Amino acid sequence: MKTRERILQASLQLFNEQGERAVTTNHIAAHLGISPGNLYYHFRNKQQIVTELFGRYEAQVDDYLRVPEGRALSLEDKAHYLESIFRGLWDYRFFLRDQEHLLSADPDLAERYRQFSRRCVNSGRAIYQGLAEAGILDAERTDPEVLAINSWLLMTSWISFVYTSVLDADQSELTPALLRRGVYQVLAQELGLLTEQARPAVQAMLAEYYAPLGH
Amino acid sequence: MKTRERILQASLQLFNEQGERAVTTNHIAAHLGISPGNLYYHFRNKQQIVTELFGRYEAQVDDYLRVPEGRALSLEDKAHYLESIFRGLWDYRFFLRDQEHLLSADPDLAERYRQFSRRCVNSGRAIYQGLAEAGILDAERTDPEVLAINSWLLMTSWISFVYTSVLDADQSELTPALLRRGVYQVLAQELGLLTEQARPAVQAMLAEYYAPLGH
């Protein structure tokens, strides 16, 4: 693997494990066994690494959120959307963890995040519209904008909720089951909106994502 | 007003305006025109001020979230709960803005927050249960746990969403209308769960809280 790519991967790992603020370019270089000068040959500063990692996160999520053309949306699509977004949030979790700081330190990144977040809400709106058109959600009661915004809020706050409110002090790790419970919370928003024909399949899907929170 | 109280109020204002990390005890003392020694006479360090402010936030929210005894829940109760919680989140917004940092720096505060957040979710569950028993929500389709967790996630992430995703770069302030839109998002979760008898009144209430996000 090229040095540039190794720097990005190591940075992502260290940022996720320790928080972006606690990790300096010197830590990254030491972790890779390269000199700080070699790191600076590839990246001007830590902010440039953060920006490049955000670009990867953004591209990954944008890629997932396409509405298929020429066919109706299916339940499998919905599960795929949700799992992919949660995976992206998890893979780049340092970003949400310290979002306020990262965005306030960099107006260009703040503007990019604003556009990205709005795109995600717009894609979500198209997806919920598609689910109503496909007869999965009751079109009369479905408000695609409300569902899209609420889904985005639920997804982007889930990991932090698990860390601050679900895990006990002696349990430091988020498990795959707890990440899947986030998918459940987003799907469960539609319990009152499902059409009779879609209800059994969605309830079976919900059961697969359920995990107790143990409060 | 006593000096101790003036220190707490000034700290809250400065933390909310500038973020807790950017404000030192020297800034707080200078803002009040008192000596750092006078501040230290009342508070050992900044963490003690943060802890005391958190205690006030906690007491305020706990106080709001009581389910009335001996009578059924009404729609007015629901509006009151939501407005009160959003007001608390706004009054102590520094806390959510830098939660990760504040909690990781102080295990006692992290444990207190965990218990507080769990209490809020439990109170929310009792409130949704009460709304189903009062015939406002369809008891068959209502899952009080899902609604309680999702409401808590929506409320605690709303202010940050407005700042990072709704406001444009040249609009720096959250307006009361945008804060009320957060109440709308929480209420709108129930669109598919309302009983026929409650629907007209809830829809009128929703219209009052609606505000366009302007994307």
Interface residues (C-beta under 8 A of the other chain):
Chain A: G19 R21 R97 D98 Q99 E100 H101 L103 S104 P107 A110 E111 Y113 R114 S117 R118 V121 N122 D138 R141 T142 D143 V146 I149 N150 W152 L153 L154 T156 S157 W158 S160 F161 T164 S165 D168 A169 Q185 A188 Q189 E190 L191 G192 L193 L213 H215
Chain B: G19 R21 R97 D98 Q99 E100 H101 L103 S104 P107 A110 E111 Y113 R114 S117 R118 V121 N122 D138 R141 T142 D143 V146 I149 N150 W152 L153 L154 T156 S157 W158 S160 F161 T164 S165 D168 A169 Q185 A188 Q189 E190 L191 G192 L193 L213 H215
